[in-house]
Amino acid sequence: MKMKHLKILTFASVLLASVISWGQKDVQGIAYYSSSREIDASAFGENEDPERIKRRIERMKEIFDNTFILTFNQVESFYKEVEKESSGGGNRWRGMMNSFTPGPQYKNVKDGKLVQDQEFFGKQFLIKDDLPKHNWVMGSETKKIGDYMCFKATAKRDIPNVGPGSFRRSPEQGEEGEEAPATREVEIEAWYSLQIPVNQGPEDYWGLPGLILEITVDNKTLYCSKIVMNPEEKVEIEIPSDGKEITKADYEALVKKKTDEMRMQFRSREGQRRF
């Protein structure tokens, strides 16, 4: 027990020295995040051919496995996906999935503002709104991510119940069951490092006393694979400016309307195939 306390005190001392050192200069950096997603095979239906389901899951994982860059300082950040070379076959499916993926995003944690460039089925929108508030519960668990000691924090949030995965009716709903609710509550698990004292993170996640290096929300994980602190050239923080201006609530309502239309079309075709 004494040894454990000694380790904690030693780590705290090193951490404090690190934070004081960073505090003497502007903190800025570039963090690279990789994404992965767990895909539930049961969402494809019981009557689907297993080999076909396997191919579709592999194709979806390829689409969802992406790299993102977060450029940040102590107040602002800009987060965007790194474009990858087209593999040809899945362009149409990838294009649809991109409509349900957050676009380039600017955060100002001092003003509590978010600006996001979002393409949705060929139309360009500029989402301007307040940053969401995450009621973080700070934990005592730790783990190393690269060279950084990280602490665990958890939260819950409601997310829109939209996207290609929501087209099929769940088994509990049955053939004539009620539609799924507009939102659903999900668990958030974040790992942040006090060694990088900025309350930034990927996507619209923020508000912890250190940079978020890994976060899992529902079935999706973003983890920092590389970080460059205080590069020689000052980092440039972009602010999106193109598209029709819209609030996040209005944009989510638009997405839900479009998703409901697609869900009805999908299930209509599904019903026709049964007869």
C-alpha positions as CSV (number, residue, x, y, z in Angstrom):
1,M,0.0,0.0,0.0
2,K,2.8,2.4,0.9
3,M,4.6,1.6,-2.4
4,K,1.4,2.4,-4.3
5,H,1.0,5.7,-2.5
6,L,4.7,6.5,-3.2
7,K,4.2,5.8,-6.9
8,I,1.2,8.1,-7.0
9,L,3.1,10.9,-5.2
10,T,6.0,10.5,-7.6
11,F,3.8,10.6,-10.6
12,A,1.9,13.6,-9.2
13,S,5.3,15.4,-8.7
14,V,6.4,14.8,-12.2
15,L,3.0,15.7,-13.5
16,L,3.0,19.0,-11.6
17,A,6.4,19.9,-12.9
18,S,5.2,19.1,-16.5
19,V,2.1,21.3,-16.1
20,I,4.1,24.2,-14.6
21,S,6.5,23.9,-17.5
22,W,3.7,24.0,-20.1
23,G,2.1,26.9,-18.2
24,Q,5.1,29.1,-18.9
25,K,4.4,29.1,-22.6
26,D,1.5,28.8,-25.0
27,V,0.4,25.2,-25.5
28,Q,-0.3,24.2,-29.0
29,G,-0.1,21.0,-31.0
30,I,-1.3,18.6,-33.6
31,A,-2.9,15.3,-32.6
32,Y,-3.7,12.4,-35.0
33,Y,-6.7,10.2,-34.2
34,S,-7.7,6.8,-35.7
35,S,-11.2,5.6,-35.6
36,S,-12.7,2.1,-35.3
37,R,-16.2,0.9,-34.9
38,E,-17.9,-2.3,-33.7
39,I,-20.6,-3.5,-36.1
40,D,-23.5,-5.6,-34.8
41,A,-24.1,-8.4,-37.3
42,S,-27.7,-8.9,-36.0
43,A,-28.6,-5.5,-37.5
44,F,-28.6,-7.1,-41.0
45,G,-31.5,-9.4,-40.2
46,E,-31.8,-13.1,-39.5
47,N,-32.5,-14.1,-43.1
48,E,-29.4,-12.6,-44.7
49,D,-26.7,-14.9,-46.1
50,P,-23.8,-15.1,-43.5
51,E,-21.1,-14.7,-46.1
52,R,-22.9,-11.6,-47.5
53,I,-23.1,-10.1,-44.0
54,K,-19.4,-10.8,-43.5
55,R,-18.5,-9.0,-46.7
56,R,-20.7,-6.0,-45.8
57,I,-19.3,-5.7,-42.3
58,E,-15.7,-5.8,-43.7
59,R,-16.7,-3.1,-46.3
60,M,-18.3,-0.9,-43.6
61,K,-15.3,-1.3,-41.3
62,E,-13.0,-0.1,-44.2
63,I,-15.3,2.9,-44.6
64,F,-15.4,3.7,-40.9
65,D,-11.7,3.2,-40.2
66,N,-10.4,6.7,-40.8
67,T,-7.7,9.2,-39.6
68,F,-8.5,12.6,-38.2
69,I,-6.3,15.6,-37.3
70,L,-6.9,17.9,-34.4
71,T,-4.9,21.2,-34.4
72,F,-5.3,23.0,-31.1
73,N,-4.1,25.6,-28.7
74,Q,-5.4,26.5,-25.2
75,V,-8.6,28.2,-26.5
76,E,-9.3,26.9,-30.0
77,S,-9.2,23.7,-32.0
78,F,-10.0,22.5,-35.6
79,Y,-10.8,18.9,-36.2
80,K,-11.1,17.2,-39.7
81,E,-10.8,13.9,-41.4
82,V,-7.7,13.1,-43.5
83,E,-8.9,12.3,-47.0
84,K,-7.9,8.8,-48.1
85,E,-7.5,7.5,-51.6
86,S,-10.6,6.1,-53.2
87,S,-10.7,2.3,-53.4
88,G,-13.4,2.4,-56.1
89,G,-16.2,0.0,-55.3
90,G,-17.7,1.5,-52.2
91,N,-17.9,5.2,-53.3
92,R,-21.7,5.4,-53.3
93,W,-22.0,3.7,-49.9
94,R,-19.2,5.8,-48.5
95,G,-20.8,9.0,-49.8
96,M,-24.0,8.1,-48.0
97,M,-22.1,7.3,-44.8
98,N,-20.2,10.6,-44.9
99,S,-23.6,12.4,-44.7
100,F,-23.9,10.9,-41.2
101,T,-20.3,11.7,-40.2
102,P,-19.4,15.0,-38.5
103,G,-17.6,17.3,-40.9
104,P,-14.7,19.7,-40.3
105,Q,-15.3,21.3,-36.9
106,Y,-14.0,24.4,-35.0
107,K,-14.3,24.7,-31.2
108,N,-13.7,27.8,-29.0
109,V,-13.7,26.6,-25.4
110,K,-13.4,30.1,-24.0
111,D,-16.5,31.3,-25.8
112,G,-18.2,27.9,-25.7
113,K,-18.9,28.0,-29.5
114,L,-18.9,25.4,-32.2
115,V,-18.8,25.9,-36.0
116,Q,-19.1,22.9,-38.2
117,D,-18.9,22.5,-42.0
118,Q,-21.4,19.7,-42.9
119,E,-22.3,18.1,-46.2
120,F,-25.6,16.2,-46.3
121,F,-26.7,14.5,-49.5
122,G,-25.1,17.1,-51.7
123,K,-26.1,20.1,-49.7
124,Q,-23.7,22.2,-47.7
125,F,-24.5,23.5,-44.3
126,L,-22.7,25.6,-41.7
127,I,-23.7,24.6,-38.2
128,K,-23.2,27.3,-35.6
129,D,-24.1,26.6,-32.0
130,D,-23.0,26.4,-28.4
131,L,-20.7,23.6,-27.4
132,P,-22.5,20.8,-25.7
133,K,-22.0,20.4,-22.0
134,H,-20.7,17.1,-20.9
135,N,-21.3,16.2,-17.2
136,W,-18.0,14.4,-16.7
137,V,-17.6,11.9,-13.8
138,M,-13.9,11.8,-13.0
139,G,-12.5,8.4,-12.3
140,S,-9.3,7.2,-10.6
141,E,-8.3,4.6,-13.2
142,T,-5.2,5.3,-15.2
143,K,-3.4,3.9,-18.3
144,K,-0.6,4.9,-20.6
145,I,-1.4,6.1,-24.2
146,G,1.9,6.5,-26.0
147,D,4.1,8.5,-23.7
148,Y,1.2,10.0,-21.7
149,M,-0.4,8.9,-18.5
150,C,-4.1,9.2,-18.8
151,F,-7.0,9.3,-16.4
152,K,-10.5,8.0,-17.1
153,A,-13.7,10.1,-17.2
154,T,-17.2,9.0,-18.1
155,A,-20.5,10.7,-19.1
156,K,-23.8,10.1,-20.7
157,R,-25.4,12.0,-23.6
158,D,-28.4,11.7,-25.9
159,I,-27.5,11.3,-29.6
160,P,-29.9,11.4,-32.6
161,N,-31.2,7.9,-33.5
162,V,-30.3,8.3,-37.1
163,G,-28.0,6.9,-39.7
164,P,-27.9,3.8,-42.0
165,G,-28.0,1.5,-39.1
166,S,-31.4,2.7,-38.1
167,F,-33.1,1.8,-41.3
168,R,-34.1,-1.7,-40.2
169,R,-36.7,-2.3,-37.6
170,S,-35.5,-3.9,-34.4
171,P,-36.8,-7.4,-33.5
172,E,-38.6,-5.9,-30.5
173,Q,-40.6,-3.6,-32.7
174,G,-42.0,-6.3,-34.9
175,E,-43.5,-5.7,-38.3
176,E,-46.0,-3.1,-37.2
177,G,-44.1,-1.8,-34.1
178,E,-43.7,1.8,-33.2
179,E,-40.9,3.8,-34.7
180,A,-37.7,4.2,-32.6
181,P,-37.4,7.3,-30.4
182,A,-35.7,10.4,-31.9
183,T,-32.7,10.1,-29.5
184,R,-31.1,7.4,-27.5
185,E,-28.8,7.7,-24.4
186,V,-25.2,6.4,-24.8
187,E,-22.2,6.0,-22.5
188,I,-19.1,8.0,-23.0
189,E,-15.7,6.8,-21.8
190,A,-12.8,9.2,-22.2
191,W,-9.1,9.1,-21.4
192,Y,-7.4,12.4,-20.9
193,S,-3.8,13.5,-20.0
194,L,-3.0,16.2,-17.5
195,Q,0.4,16.4,-19.2
196,I,-1.3,18.3,-22.0
197,P,-3.3,20.9,-20.1
198,V,-5.8,21.9,-22.7
199,N,-9.5,21.0,-22.4
200,Q,-9.8,20.0,-26.0
201,G,-10.6,16.7,-27.7
202,P,-11.9,15.1,-30.9
203,E,-15.3,15.9,-32.4
204,D,-17.4,18.0,-30.0
205,Y,-15.8,16.5,-26.9
206,W,-14.1,18.8,-24.4
207,G,-14.2,20.1,-20.9
208,L,-11.6,17.9,-19.1
209,P,-8.4,19.2,-17.5
210,G,-6.3,17.6,-20.2
211,L,-6.4,16.7,-23.9
212,I,-8.6,13.7,-24.6
213,L,-6.4,11.1,-26.2
214,E,-9.0,8.3,-26.4
215,I,-12.8,8.3,-26.4
216,T,-15.4,5.6,-26.9
217,V,-19.0,6.6,-27.6
218,D,-21.6,3.8,-28.2
219,N,-19.8,1.5,-30.6
220,K,-17.2,4.0,-31.9
221,T,-13.6,4.6,-30.6
222,L,-11.3,7.4,-31.4
223,Y,-7.7,7.0,-30.2
224,C,-4.7,9.3,-30.5
225,S,-2.0,7.5,-32.6
226,K,0.5,10.4,-32.8
227,I,0.9,13.8,-31.3
228,V,3.3,16.7,-32.0
229,M,3.5,19.3,-29.2
230,N,4.6,22.9,-29.8
231,P,5.8,22.5,-33.4
232,E,8.3,25.1,-34.7
233,E,5.7,26.8,-36.9
234,K,2.6,28.1,-35.1
235,V,-0.4,26.0,-35.7
236,E,-3.2,27.5,-37.9
237,I,-6.7,27.1,-36.5
238,E,-9.2,27.1,-39.3
239,I,-12.8,28.3,-39.0
240,P,-15.3,26.8,-41.5
241,S,-17.3,29.5,-43.4
242,D,-19.1,27.8,-46.3
243,G,-22.7,26.6,-46.4
244,K,-26.2,27.6,-45.3
245,E,-26.1,28.7,-41.7
246,I,-28.2,26.5,-39.4
247,T,-28.4,25.6,-35.7
248,K,-27.5,22.1,-34.5
249,A,-31.1,21.4,-33.4
250,D,-32.5,22.4,-36.8
251,Y,-29.8,20.4,-38.6
252,E,-30.6,17.3,-36.6
253,A,-34.3,17.8,-37.3
254,L,-33.5,17.9,-41.0
255,V,-31.4,14.8,-40.8
256,K,-34.2,12.9,-38.9
257,K,-36.7,13.9,-41.6
258,K,-34.5,12.6,-44.4
259,T,-33.6,9.4,-42.4
260,D,-37.3,8.7,-41.8
261,E,-38.0,9.0,-45.6
262,M,-35.1,6.6,-46.4
263,R,-36.2,4.2,-43.7
264,M,-39.7,4.0,-45.2
265,Q,-38.3,3.4,-48.7
266,F,-35.9,0.8,-47.4
267,R,-38.6,-1.1,-45.5
268,S,-41.0,-0.9,-48.5
269,R,-38.4,-2.6,-50.7
270,E,-37.7,-5.1,-48.0
271,G,-41.5,-5.9,-47.8
272,Q,-41.7,-6.3,-51.6
273,R,-38.8,-8.8,-51.6
274,R,-40.8,-11.0,-49.1
275,F,-43.7,-11.6,-51.6
